[in-house]
Amino acid sequence: MQEFWQWAGSYWWLLFPIMGMAGGAAKAWEQGSKRRHERRLETLKVKAQLKTAEIEARALTQQGKRRGPSVVDTTASVAPNDLVARLFTEHDEITGRWLDYELDVAKLIAFPAMSDGRQPLTAAFLRAKRTADALRPTSADAKVSEQQVTEYLQAVGDYAVAFEIAEKDARRLRDSTFTEPERKRLDRAQQLLKVAVDESATQAERNVAYKRVREELDGLILLSDDAVTVLENKVAREISAPQAPPTPAASVGQPSAAPAPAASGPTTPEAAVPEPTTPEPERIRLPRRDEQS
């Protein structure tokens, strides 16, 4: 050990070039990360343009088949309703796919980046969603100009591509952005969530599991109010689901069995009193033998 310190004392000046090399490596890594982020944004922009062109070309092709060649007046409200309706469908489909992550706590635990606005691609998707929602017409039959349809078409294309890229990135990252203790908390929350909505578990077990899920996710994943409401409804539905079916005698409003029709003609006491198979609503007085004679 003494020899090492003697050697270090003789070559202490090597510390400065080593620090310079380490600083250069850190700077190169930072520049590489910035270039990768710029390439992702460029890819997002190119894919958005391709998606927009595809939607527009498909709409114009179908419109041309029905109407034939025509000249569009960009100053008048002559936007084709079928194009706007198709954009509505595309818009709602992407929003529905996003809500599958936003309202499903199990998916949020498995892919937390989809709800993390600090992720660059998720933030880009949320901005594209806000833009598309703002440019969306009130209805497919609303009077809008050709420029408004073009802007909405571009916004929906950006929205679709941004979601695809954000979803792929979230599935790639999973929980890699968390520390090891945080990943263990996410695993426990995932297991407890299964118990919270398990029909075979007792009511006490489901209640405790639900509270534990909220505690494990506290500080890791921010659940929206809608996601909490959906989860609570699932837990409440599973808790109140197993109930004993009402008995026929105790059921209210059930149709009662109709009394057996009276036999025509003289009958004997044995034939006049059939064996009741179901409870009768009231008793009928039967004639005695001396009264029949």
TAHU-V13180 format. One record per run of one state. SS is the DSSP state (~ for helix, > for strand, _ for the rest). FROM is the first residue (numbers start at 1). TO is the last residue. Records with the same first field share a line. If there is no record, write none. Layout:
# TAHU-V13180
SS=FROM-TO + FROM-TO
This chain:
# TAHU-V13180
_=1-1 + 11-13 + 68-80 + 103-104 + 111-111 + 116-119 + 136-145 + 174-179 + 197-202 + 218-224 + 242-268 + 273-288 + 293-293
~=2-10 + 14-67 + 81-102 + 105-110 + 112-115 + 120-135 + 146-173 + 180-196 + 203-217 + 225-241 + 269-272 + 289-292
